[in-house]
């Protein structure tokens, strides 16, 4: 049987995959605390359209979250 080719934008290395997951969690946390998606995409050097593909902000529940009140 022929092996299936992995998706091009998905890392094959398990460590790389884990780092990508951590990055997405940190980005989500920053979005929840009120940082704008446009600011994040420019800070990490990513095109805003690519950023919106990996972090679909419109589909997320981004009600303000105050980390100091917890």
C-alpha positions as CSV (number, residue, x, y, z in Angstrom):
1,X,0.0,0.0,0.0
2,X,1.1,3.5,-0.7
3,X,1.6,5.9,2.1
4,X,-0.7,8.9,2.4
5,X,1.1,12.2,1.9
6,X,0.8,14.5,5.0
7,X,-0.9,17.9,4.4
8,X,1.7,20.4,3.4
9,X,1.0,22.9,6.2
10,X,1.1,20.2,9.0
11,X,4.4,19.4,10.6
12,X,5.5,15.8,10.5
13,X,7.8,15.9,13.5
14,X,5.9,15.3,16.8
15,X,7.9,18.0,18.6
16,X,7.1,20.5,15.9
17,X,3.5,19.6,16.1
18,X,3.5,20.1,19.8
19,X,5.2,23.5,19.4
20,X,2.5,24.6,16.9
21,X,-0.2,23.6,19.4
22,X,1.5,25.6,22.1
23,X,1.8,28.6,19.8
24,X,-2.0,28.4,19.0
25,X,-2.9,28.2,22.7
26,X,-0.7,31.3,23.4
27,X,-2.3,33.2,20.5
28,X,-5.8,32.3,21.8
29,X,-4.9,33.5,25.3
30,X,-3.6,36.8,23.9
31,X,-6.8,37.2,21.9
32,X,-8.9,36.5,24.9
33,X,-7.1,39.1,26.9
34,X,-7.9,41.8,24.3
35,X,-4.9,41.9,21.9
36,X,-6.2,42.6,18.4
37,X,-5.6,39.9,15.7
38,X,-4.0,42.4,13.4
39,X,-1.4,43.3,16.1
40,X,-0.6,39.7,16.7
41,X,-0.2,38.9,13.0
42,X,2.2,41.8,12.5
43,X,4.2,40.9,15.6
44,X,4.8,37.3,14.5
45,X,5.4,38.4,10.9
46,X,2.4,36.6,9.5
47,X,0.1,37.9,6.8
48,X,-3.3,38.8,8.3
49,X,-5.2,36.4,6.0
50,X,-2.9,33.5,7.0
51,X,-3.4,34.4,10.6
52,X,-7.2,34.4,10.2
53,X,-6.9,30.9,8.7
54,X,-5.2,29.4,11.7
55,X,-7.1,31.5,14.3
56,X,-10.6,32.2,13.0
57,X,-11.4,35.0,15.4
58,X,-14.9,35.5,14.1
59,X,-15.8,32.0,15.1
60,X,-14.3,32.3,18.6
61,X,-16.0,33.4,21.8
62,X,-13.7,36.3,22.6
63,X,-15.6,38.0,25.3
64,X,-13.2,40.1,27.4
65,X,-11.3,38.0,30.0
66,X,-9.7,39.8,32.9
67,X,-6.9,37.6,34.2
68,X,-6.5,39.8,37.3
69,X,-10.1,39.1,38.5
70,X,-9.6,35.4,38.7
